[in-house]
Amino acid sequence: MQIGDQVATMLPRTPELLTIVLATWRIGAVYQPLFTAFGYDSIKYRMDKANTKVVFTNQENRGKFDDLAKQTKMVLVGSKVDAQSWGDDNYAEKVATQSQTVDAVSLDTDAPFLQMFTSGTVGKSKGVSVPLSALSAFYLYMRYAIDLRADDNYWNMADPGWAYGLYYAITGPLLLGVTTYFNEAGFDAQNTRDFMVRHKISNLASSPTAFRMMKSSGVFEAAHNDNNNDSEAKLSLRCANSAGETLNTEVVNWVETYLNCKVCDQYGQTETGMTCCEHHALAHKCPVGSMGMALPGHTLVVLDDDMNILMANKDSLP
C-alpha cells in the first residue's frame, strides 16, 4: 500500500474494524467505509469511483464481492480455511507478519484521509473526499456540541459505515484522546440499556430513530420505576446528542425523564460535517424545535432560488 491508496472495509463493529481504520491512517492511506447492508451494485459503484485498492471483509459479507475480487485485493477477517476457499489473504496471518511499530507519515492538511459517499437522497450517491483539515471541524463539534470531556464514557451508537459513526464515533473522540465505546450487538432496547449501565456511559450520541425505539420498547420506563433505589442499575448519563433528523418534543421530554439528561438536536451532512447544533458546552438561545446555532467557525444563511442571502425575519420561501 502507498500513501493515498484507498482501503475499504465491510465489517461489523469489531476490534478488527478499528484496527484497520487506524492502520490505514498510520501509513497515510485513505479509509473508505462500506456499510454491511450494501448489495453488489452499491459496492461496485463505490469501488469503481474510488479505485479501491484493498477490501477487508468477513465470511458473512464475502459473497457480495465475488466478481469484484478480480479488480482489487481481498483480505478475509476469519478462518484460514475460509480465506483459502475464496483465494483471499487471511487477516490474522497478515497481521502476524507485520512490525509492531510503523513510522508516522506527515501529510499536508489538504491530503484526504477518508473517502466517503453521500447517502444518495438526491440522485446518485456522490463521492466526498475528506481532507485532514476537516479534523479542526470535528474537534469543534466534539468539544462544544457533544461536550466530550476527558472523564466521559462516550458511546456513539451510529454505525461507522456512515459519516456520523465514522466521523464522531471513531475519528472525533480519538482526536480528543477520549475512550469511545462500541457495541457489537445489533440494536435491542434491553441490550442498549444494559450496555449503558454496565459501562457507566455518561455521554451518548444516537439518532431520533433509536431514541424512538428506546421509548416504544417500555424498557427504560420499567427500569426507571423498578430501580429508583438501586444505584447499581441506574443510568449514568450526563448528556445525550441526536443527529439524522429532527427530534420531536415528545421524544425530548422522554429523554429528560427516563434517561435523566438533556438531549441536544444537531444537524450536518456527509459533505460538511456537523454545522448547526444545540451545543451542550455553549450557552445560547434554543427555542423548542430549533436545531440550534452555527458551529463555531461556521456561518449559516438561507438562500433564495437565485442564491441570494435572505435577511433575518424575512418571510420563508414559497
N, C-alpha and C positions, 0 to 999 in steps of 0.2 A: 504494500500500500504506500501511496505517496501523499504529500501534502495536497489537500484539496479534493482527494478522491471521495466518492460518495459511498458510505457504509450504511446499509439498511438492516433493520431487524423486523421480524414479525414474531413477536414473543409476548406472552402474558407478563404480568408484573412479578418478575422473578429476579433473584440476585444476578443471574447471567445477563439479563437485560441491562441492569445498571452498570455492570462491569464493562459491557461492550460500549455503552454510551461514553463512559469516562475514558476508556482506552482510545476510542475514536478521536476524542478531543485532544488527548495527550500527544498523539502523533501528528496533529494538525489536519486530520481528515474531517469530513463533513458528515454529520449524522442525519439519517433520513428515516423517520418512523413509518411503519406500515401497520395500520390498525388490524387487529386479528380478525375482525369481521369482514374485511375486504374479500371480494371474489377475484377471479382471474383477471377480468377486464380492468378493474380498478388498480390492481397491482401492476399489470403490464403498462398501463398508461403512465403511471408514476415512474416506473423503472426506465421506460423509454425516454421520458422527458428529462430525467435526472442523470441518465447514463450511469446507473448504479453499478459499482464495481464488485461488490460482495454483499450477500444476504445471509444473515443468521436467522434460522428458524428452528422449529421443533417438529417432531413426528406428526403432531396433530394438524399442522398447517403446511407440511411439506408438499402434499399433493397439489396445492394451488400453484406450485412453481414448476410443474412437470415439464412444460415446453420452455419456460423462461430460463431454466437452468442452462440452456445452451448459450445464453448471452451473458451470463455472469457466474462468478464463483459462488458455490453454495456451501455453507457450513451448518451442520446439524447439531443442535443442542439436544443431546440424548445419548442413546447407547451406540457403541462402536458398530454393533451388528446392523442397527437401523441406518447408520450413516453409510455403511458399505452397500447396503441394499439399494440406496439411491445413487451411489457413486460420489458421495459428498465427503468433504473433510469432516472430521469429528472434533467438536468444540473442545472437549476435555483433553484430547490428545494434543491439539494445537496449543492450548494454554500451558500444558505441562512442559513444552519445549521452549517457552518464552522466558526472557530475562525478567528478573524481579524488579529491575529499575530501567526506566526509559528517560532519556533526557527530554526536557520540555522543549517545545517548538515555539519560537517567537514569531507572531504574525501581526500584520497591520490591522488596524481597527476595522477596515472595510473588508477584510477577509471573511468569508462565510464560515459558520460553524454548525448551522442547521439548514437542512433542505426540507421545507415544509410545502404542503399543498393545501389550498383552501378547501372548505367543505363542499363547495360546488353548489351553493344555494341559488346562484345566478349563473346559468350556463355551465360550461365545463370547469372542473377544478383547475385552478391556476397555481403554478409553482411560485413559491416565496422563498428566496434565499435570504437567510437571516445573518447579518454581519455581527462581528464581535462588538461593535459599537452599541448594539441593542442591549448589551448587558447593563448599561447605565440605566436604561428604562426599566429593565427587570428589577434592578436594585430599588428604584424609587417605588415601584408597586409593592414589593415585598416589605419595604421599610415603612411606608406611610399608609398604604391602603390595608394590606394584610396585618400590619403592625407586628411583624415577626421579631421576636426577642430571643436573646441567647439562651434563656432558660425555658423556652417553649418546647412542648412536644407537639410537633406540627404534622398534620395529616391532610394532604390534598387528595380527595377521593377520585379525581379525574384520571382517566386512562392516558398514559403517556404516548399513546398512538395518535393523539390530537394535541393541538397547540397548548391548551390550558394546562394539561397534565405535564407535558414536556417542558414548557416554559416555567411553570410555577409549582410543580411537584418535584422536579429534579433540578433544573438549572438555577432557579431563584433561591431556594433555601441553601443549596450548596455554595452559591455565590456569597451568601452571608455567613457561611460556616455553621449553619444550624442543621441539626438532625432532621431528616424527613422520613416519615413512615409510609410503608406500602402494605396493603392487604392483598394477598394473592387470591383470596376467595372472591367470587362474584358477589354482586350486591344482594344482601339479605338484611332486613331491618334488625333482627336479633343479633346477627353476627356483627353488624355495624356498631350497635350499642355496646356489645361485649368488648369489641376491639377498642372503643374509646375508653371504657372503664379500665380494661387491663393495662393499657399503655398510658393512662392518665393524659389523654390528648387535651391540650389546652387551647390550641388554635386550629380551627377546622376550615377547610375550603371545599366547596361542593357545588352542586347545581340545583336549580329550582326543582327539577325532576326528582332528584334524590331526596331533597327535603320533603317534597310532597309524598313520596313513597314512605319515608320515615313516619310522617304524620298519619297517613292512612292505615299503617300497619297496627296502630294501637300499642305497639311495644313500648314506646317511650312514655306514654301516659300511664300504662300499668306499672312500669318500673318507678316512675315518679311517685306514684301513690304508695307502692309497696316499700320503697326504700327511704322514706323520709327520715328514718332514724338509723339508717345503715350507711355509715360513711364509706365503707369498703365498696359499696355498689353504686355510689353516686358518680355522676359525671364531673369532670374537672375543667370543663370548657371556660375559657376567659372571653373568647370572641369567635365569631363564625363569619364566613365570607361566601358570597354566592355570585356565580357568573354563568352566562349562557343564554338567559332570557330574564325578563322582569319578574321579580318576586312580588306576589300579591300580598295585600295587608294581612290576610288570614294566616298565611304561612309565616310572615314576620312575627306576628303575635304568638303563634305556636312555638316558634324557636325560642322566643324570650321566656315563655312559660315553662316549656318542657326540656329545653336544652340549657336553660338558665343563663343565657348570654345574649348579647346584641348581635344581630346579623346585618352585615352591610352588603348592599347590592352594588355590583361593579360590572363595567362594560368594556369590551375590547374586541379585537379581531385578530385572526392569524397574521394579517399583513402589518398590523400596527402594534400588537401587544395591547395591554390594558391602557385605556386613555381617559375614561370618565368613571369616577369611583366615589362611593361613600368611603371616606378614609377613617379607619379606626384611630390612627395616630395624629390626625389633624382635626382641629375644631373648625367647623363650617356649618352653615345652614343647610338643612337637607329635608325639604318637605316630604310628606308621605307620598310615595310613588316616584320620587326623583331617583335618578341613578347617580346623583352626586355632582362633584365638581371635577374639572380637568386635573389630571395627574400633574404634579409639579413639573415644569418644563414643557408642558403641552398647552396649546391654545385650541379651544373648540369653538366653532362657529356654525351657524346654519346658513346654507347657501340656497339661492333660488335656482330656477331652471337654467338661468344664464350664468351660473357660478358667481353671482354677486352676493356679498355678505348681507344678510338681513340684520337690521339693527335690533337691539333689545326691545321687547314689548310689542314688536310688530306682529300683526295677525299671522297666524300659521298659514302655511302654503295650502292651496286648494287641493 
